[in-house]
Amino acid sequence: MKILNRYLAVSLLKGYLPVLAIFLAVFSLIVFVEELDEVGNGRYTFLSATEFLLLTLPSRFIFLAPFVALLGSIMALGGLANGRELIAMQAGGISPYQIAWSVIKVGAGFILIVGFLEEVVTPPLDQEAHLKRSVALSDSRTYKGQQGFWFREGRRFVRIHEIRYGEVPQGIDIFEFNEAGQMTTYMHAQEADIVNPQKWTLKNIKKQAIQGFSVSQEFLASLEWDSPLKQNEVRLLTLPASSLAPSELYQYIEVLKRKKQHSRRYELSFWDKLLMPLNTGLMILVAIPFVFGPLRMAAAGKRVFIGSLAGLGYYLMTEIFKYVGLLFGASPFLTTAAPFLILSVVTLVCWRRYVQ
């Protein structure tokens, strides 16, 4: 079985890699063409578009992972079926379930890679990509560096260290200077709630008033602050929910629930991300009946075509369920899990019928 496992692993890799390369190339080209339309707006250049494309590459890999798992498995196993190798394995006393189990063990590594990228690698890269893009496209005098965002209005400078959960400014420093260029006020807030672009609620504030060589200091739990930021500048501080890691989404959902604020958009994104590795694994299970069922001796092109239709149909079903769920206020978990459960039942029926 060790030799069989190694052989199947190599065959699956030969199926996955071409599909992954083609899909990434096609979808990256589409994204790049869309970004080229923005070149010339604000400070957005050709290099900015290229940087955005590269930084968002891991997120495209995750999006394409279920399709790669489905079509890559179909191509790999279909090649073995067409070469009569699956028949030879079965003639040697290896059951379809043993072959399927070997395929699943190889697929488990692919699933772990997807989960790791989704939690650890993709979020910081995606957030960096969207922030840099937003700043470059903005016509405001905003600077994004390693120390955070810098804004300026007259003699007042504002630095925001980071954006937590995609929309909560944290580590806010406010510097005010007089006409002589001397600092008169320094204020640091731990975080802020943005009520509207011009009205913020600062929290856990340390305020220092500077007069000559004397400095007075006070601490405040909260403070209503008239922000100098314009609406388009505040928009720079908002990241898409899809750029957050599942753990960050879960934490922010709990924060919103404690504040009794709407969290449905974040819950949908959370369950989407949580189910993505499972969807990838399910696609591997879906691929196996393709080569043990009625398509056992079909041409490779036919199998890939039908597999593509199955993957596209599943994707459309998940999107329809999400929008219908939003329309009728259904549970985000049920909205995202229903297509997965439906396809799981269909796959189980196909396994019982064809994988024997």
Secondary structure as the mmCIF struct_conf table of DSSP 4:
data_model
#
loop_
_struct_conf.conf_type_id
_struct_conf.id
_struct_conf.beg_label_comp_id
_struct_conf.beg_label_asym_id
_struct_conf.beg_label_seq_id
_struct_conf.end_label_comp_id
_struct_conf.end_label_asym_id
_struct_conf.end_label_seq_id
HELX_RH_AL_P HELX_RH_AL_P1 LYS A 2 LEU A 36
TURN_TY1_P TURN_TY1_P1 ASP A 37 GLY A 40
BEND BEND1 ASN A 41 ASN A 41
TURN_TY1_P TURN_TY1_P2 GLY A 42 ARG A 43
HELX_RH_AL_P HELX_RH_AL_P2 PHE A 46 LEU A 55
TURN_TY1_P TURN_TY1_P3 THR A 56 THR A 56
HELX_RH_AL_P HELX_RH_AL_P3 LEU A 57 ASN A 82
TURN_TY1_P TURN_TY1_P4 GLY A 83 ARG A 84
HELX_RH_AL_P HELX_RH_AL_P4 GLU A 85 ALA A 91
TURN_TY1_P TURN_TY1_P5 GLY A 92 GLY A 93
HELX_RH_AL_P HELX_RH_AL_P5 PRO A 96 PHE A 116
HELX_RH_PI_P HELX_RH_PI_P1 LEU A 117 VAL A 121
HELX_RH_AL_P HELX_RH_AL_P6 THR A 122 LEU A 137
BEND BEND2 SER A 140 SER A 140
STRN STRN1 TYR A 143 GLY A 145
TURN_TY1_P TURN_TY1_P6 GLN A 146 GLN A 147
STRN STRN2 GLY A 148 GLU A 153
TURN_TY1_P TURN_TY1_P7 GLY A 154 ARG A 155
STRN STRN3 ARG A 156 ARG A 164
TURN_TY1_P TURN_TY1_P8 TYR A 165 GLU A 167
STRN STRN4 VAL A 168 PHE A 177
TURN_TY1_P TURN_TY1_P9 GLU A 179 ALA A 180
BEND BEND3 GLY A 181 GLY A 181
STRN STRN5 MET A 183 ASN A 196
TURN_TY1_P TURN_TY1_P10 PRO A 197 GLN A 198
STRN STRN6 LYS A 199 GLN A 211
TURN_TY1_P TURN_TY1_P11 GLY A 212 PHE A 213
STRN STRN7 SER A 214 ASP A 226
HELX_RH_AL_P HELX_RH_AL_P7 GLN A 231 ARG A 235
TURN_TY1_P TURN_TY1_P12 LEU A 236 LEU A 237
HELX_RH_3T_P HELX_RH_3T_P1 ALA A 241 SER A 243
BEND BEND4 LEU A 244 LEU A 244
HELX_RH_AL_P HELX_RH_AL_P8 PRO A 246 ARG A 258
TURN_TY1_P TURN_TY1_P13 LYS A 259 LYS A 260
HELX_RH_AL_P HELX_RH_AL_P9 ARG A 264 PHE A 292
BEND BEND5 GLY A 293 GLY A 293
TURN_TY1_P TURN_TY1_P14 PRO A 294 MET A 297
BEND BEND6 ALA A 298 ALA A 298
HELX_RH_AL_P HELX_RH_AL_P10 ALA A 300 PHE A 328
TURN_TY1_P TURN_TY1_P15 GLY A 329 GLY A 329
HELX_RH_AL_P HELX_RH_AL_P11 PRO A 332 TYR A 354
#
